[in-house]
Amino acid sequence: MIEKRLNTAFAVIFSCMVPAELSSAEKPQKGDVEAGKARSVLCAGCHGPNGEGKNMPDGQASFPRLAGQVPGYFIKAIYDYKMDRRNDAMMSAIAKGLSDIDIANLTAYYASLK
């Protein structure tokens, strides 16, 4: 019985984990997959229409895969660009234009893809 409770507790804890360095504003919210899909048009030019990522003509990866991305990682990455903790002019400009709801919706959408 105790083992079952511990397993359940660990499952809940690990499924909700978010990197500790996220501020309270950066904690994940429940997002809307359909709203995220609509907002993802902005991302599709670089990351592909289904978040599959893109390579440069020489075959080197240039735009990472977003489809199936772990929500905590995705949220942290977007907020890092938004807060200038990661440096990429295009991503920073795009992230700064995203609201917390936009980020939650995009997270839900990309996490729903395989």
C-alpha angles and dihedrals in degrees: 000000000000090000090054091050091048092049090050092047092050091048091052093046095048094044090055098042117134123176110273093232093068114107120230089263089057097054111117119266125198105271133204113241095206093049089048091051090053092048092046091077085088091057097042096079091068106017098040132257092282098033091258094139128236138244129217116253088262089059097253115135111251107158115041126229113264098179111105092007117163106258096227092051093045093050093047092049093050093047091046089057092043093052095041093248088123121044122225118121096213097044093044092052092048095044092050088059093054122095122215088258091051090052092048091049094047090047091053092047098049092042088055093058124084 
